[in-house]
């Protein structure tokens, strides 16, 4: 039974074919084309409802289209949609304060990707070795990556290899 609120065109198989033809094959998603979500539920383009147990790999633990989050997103986007980290904005410092208070941390480093997290963790471990354990300069072990790392970490490993080849394997992270 089709949901009258949802468009039936284009068909899921057509969208999947276009995606397969033009998209990079870095994931193998399920052959379901989702068109909307509300809370823990998502609907495909045929109106079939599914319980979203993946939650965008936990990026959506709050559920789809949460009314308070949606209202805050719209309010902010109407003022300033996005700023590069090359600029400052009037919200980041306030986020840092809230996160520091919540987590009792003295430094905050928001990230977009697992690659950033892996790279930062490697730098932090090496810095800790130099500053806390007293490892002599340029003597810390250089973390290496497997010949075929898991897909989520290939970019980070490639970046580490490039940095090592260019003589920049010393951590640039300042945690002080």
C-alpha positions as CSV (number, residue, x, y, z in Angstrom):
1,X,0.0,0.0,0.0
2,X,1.5,3.3,-1.1
3,X,1.6,6.2,1.3
4,X,-0.2,9.1,-0.6
5,X,2.2,11.7,1.0
6,X,5.2,10.0,-0.6
7,X,6.1,10.3,-4.3
8,X,6.2,7.0,-6.2
9,X,8.6,8.3,-8.8
10,X,11.4,7.7,-9.5
11,X,11.3,4.0,-8.6
12,X,13.8,2.7,-6.1
13,X,15.5,0.5,-8.7
14,X,16.1,3.5,-10.9
15,X,17.7,5.5,-8.1
16,X,19.8,2.5,-7.1
17,X,20.9,2.1,-10.7
18,X,21.9,5.7,-10.9
19,X,23.8,5.6,-7.6
20,X,25.6,2.4,-8.7
21,X,26.5,3.9,-12.0
22,X,27.7,7.3,-10.8
23,X,28.7,6.9,-7.2
24,X,31.9,5.7,-5.7
25,X,31.6,2.2,-4.4
26,X,32.9,2.8,-0.8
27,X,29.8,1.3,0.9
28,X,27.3,-1.5,0.0
29,X,24.0,0.0,1.3
30,X,20.8,-2.0,1.6
31,X,18.6,-1.8,-1.5
32,X,16.0,0.4,0.3
33,X,15.5,4.0,-0.7
34,X,14.5,6.0,2.3
35,X,12.6,9.2,1.8
36,X,11.6,10.4,5.3
37,X,12.0,9.8,8.9
38,X,10.3,10.6,12.2
39,X,11.8,9.6,15.5
40,X,13.0,6.0,15.3
41,X,11.0,5.3,12.1
42,X,12.0,5.7,8.5
43,X,9.9,5.2,5.3
44,X,11.0,4.0,1.9
45,X,9.7,5.4,-1.4
46,X,6.9,2.8,-1.4
47,X,5.6,3.9,2.0
48,X,7.0,0.9,3.9
49,X,8.0,1.7,7.5
50,X,11.2,0.5,9.1
51,X,12.6,0.8,12.6
52,X,15.9,2.6,12.1
53,X,18.3,0.5,14.2
54,X,21.4,1.9,12.6
55,X,20.7,5.6,13.6
56,X,23.3,6.7,11.0
57,X,26.0,4.8,12.9
58,X,24.8,6.6,16.1
59,X,24.9,10.1,14.6
60,X,21.1,10.1,15.0
61,X,20.6,8.7,18.5
62,X,18.0,11.4,19.1
63,X,16.0,10.1,16.1
64,X,14.9,11.7,12.8
65,X,13.5,15.2,12.7
66,X,13.5,15.8,16.5
67,X,11.4,18.9,16.8
68,X,13.7,20.8,19.2
69,X,16.8,20.0,17.1
70,X,15.1,20.8,13.9
71,X,13.9,24.2,15.3
72,X,17.5,25.0,16.5
73,X,18.9,24.0,13.1
74,X,16.4,26.2,11.2
75,X,17.0,29.1,13.6
76,X,20.8,28.9,13.2
77,X,20.7,28.4,9.4
78,X,18.6,31.5,9.0
79,X,21.4,33.5,10.7
80,X,24.6,31.8,9.6
81,X,24.6,28.4,7.9
82,X,28.2,27.3,8.2
83,X,31.6,28.7,8.8
84,X,34.9,27.3,7.9
85,X,37.3,26.8,10.8
86,X,39.4,29.4,9.1
87,X,36.9,31.9,10.7
88,X,35.6,32.3,14.2
89,X,31.8,32.4,14.9
90,X,29.7,33.3,17.9
91,X,28.6,29.7,18.7
92,X,31.8,27.6,18.9
93,X,33.2,29.1,22.1
94,X,29.8,28.6,23.8
95,X,29.8,25.0,22.6
96,X,33.3,24.5,24.0
97,X,32.1,25.9,27.4
98,X,29.1,23.6,27.5
99,X,31.1,20.5,26.5
100,X,33.9,21.3,28.9
101,X,31.4,21.7,31.8
102,X,29.5,18.5,30.8
103,X,32.6,16.3,30.3
104,X,34.9,18.0,32.9
105,X,37.5,18.4,30.1
106,X,40.1,21.1,29.7
107,X,40.2,20.9,25.9
108,X,37.6,20.3,23.3
109,X,38.3,19.1,19.7
110,X,35.1,18.5,17.6
111,X,35.6,16.3,14.6
112,X,33.7,15.4,11.4
113,X,35.2,12.0,10.7
114,X,36.8,8.9,12.1
115,X,39.9,9.7,10.0
116,X,40.3,12.9,12.1
117,X,39.8,11.0,15.3
118,X,42.4,8.4,14.4
119,X,44.9,11.0,13.3
120,X,44.4,13.0,16.5
121,X,44.6,9.9,18.7
122,X,48.0,9.0,17.1
123,X,49.3,12.5,17.6
124,X,48.1,12.6,21.2
125,X,49.7,9.3,22.1
126,X,53.0,10.4,20.7
127,X,52.8,13.7,22.5
128,X,52.0,11.9,25.7
129,X,55.1,9.7,25.2
130,X,57.3,12.8,24.7
131,X,55.9,14.9,27.5
132,X,54.7,12.4,30.2
133,X,56.9,9.4,29.7
134,X,60.0,11.4,28.7
135,X,60.6,9.6,25.4
136,X,63.6,11.4,23.8
137,X,62.8,13.8,20.8
138,X,62.1,11.9,17.6
139,X,62.4,8.5,19.3
140,X,58.7,7.8,19.8
141,X,57.4,4.8,17.9
142,X,55.8,5.8,14.7
143,X,52.4,4.2,14.6
144,X,52.0,2.2,11.5
145,X,49.0,0.9,9.6
146,X,48.3,-2.5,8.3
147,X,48.8,-3.0,4.6
148,X,45.1,-3.2,4.1
149,X,43.5,-1.2,7.0
150,X,39.7,-1.3,7.6
151,X,37.8,1.0,5.2
152,X,37.0,3.6,7.8
153,X,40.8,4.2,8.5
154,X,42.3,4.0,5.1
155,X,42.5,7.8,4.6
156,X,44.1,8.3,8.0
157,X,46.7,5.6,7.3
158,X,47.4,7.1,3.9
159,X,47.9,10.6,5.5
160,X,50.3,9.1,8.1
161,X,52.3,7.4,5.4
162,X,52.5,10.7,3.4
163,X,53.5,12.6,6.4
164,X,56.2,10.1,7.3
165,X,57.6,10.2,3.7
166,X,57.7,14.0,3.9
167,X,59.5,14.0,7.2
168,X,56.6,15.4,9.2
169,X,55.8,12.6,11.6
170,X,56.4,14.6,14.7
171,X,53.0,15.5,16.3
172,X,51.8,19.0,15.7
173,X,49.1,18.8,18.3
174,X,49.2,21.3,21.1
175,X,47.2,20.1,24.1
176,X,48.6,22.4,26.8
